[in-house]
Amino acid sequence: MKENVLDVLMYLFETYIDTDDEPEPDRNELRDELERAGFRDREIDHALEWLDGLSSLQGSQAARRAPTACAMRIFNDTEQARLDAACRGYVTYLEQIAILSPAQRELVIDRLMALGAPDIDVEQIKWVVLMVLFSQPGQEAAYARMEDLVFEDRSGPVH
């Protein structure tokens, strides 16, 4: 099986998204579940570190000193190498339509870079945004709007 970290994260997200009545599984339970699902140790470790990073960044000092709404985001060379123009444009678009705040944009970019993938596409961005919004309290409306974008029916005409 040729999987990457995002595959592991998506599996976890889809598996545990609707389990409101059960307590959050601990790290060992997650590891066992992922091993049973056929994921390799390396990807499991990276995914669990990614989730730890998401948790730690949300309460960090950097998140409290987030950019203002009028700040302009300049992508550094590493970000530009891994996020092509379409990806950077999509992140900007999500901010412009108020799905992401400037602080959430930074969190999404950080988590995209933490995936370790050599190049990232818009579909991957959609899933990372969903995971970031889901992990933050009070973001139900933004999450629902993003969910619509992820699962939109592409068979109809585009306007």
C-alpha positions, 0 to 999 in steps of 0.5 A: 500500500502506497499511502502518505500522511494525508491518507492516514489523517483522512482515514482518522478524520473520516473514522472519528468525525461522527463519534460524538458520544464516544470519548476521544481515543488515546494515542495507543488506540489510534496507533492500533486502529491505523495498523489494523487498517494497513498503514505503515509505522512511519506514516502513522508516526508522522500523522500523530506528530501532525495532529500533535502539532495542530493541537500545540499550535492552536494554543500557542502564542503565535496564534494569539498574535495572528495577522490582522485582516488587512495584512498581506500574506507573502509566501516564502520560497519553501512555501512557493516551491510546495504550494503552486499558484493554484494552491496559494490562490485557493488559500487566499480565496478561502480567506476572502470568502471568510472561511478562514481567518488570517490566523487560521490561514497561517495554521493551515499553511503550517499544517500543509508544510508539515505534511512533508509532501513535495507538492500539494494540490488543492484537494489536499488543501481542502482536507487540511482546512476541514481538519483545522476547522473541525479542531477549533471550537465555534467554527461550525459555520465555516466548517459547513461551508468548507464541507460544501466546497469539498463535497460539491457536485462537480457534474453541473455547470461552473459559473 
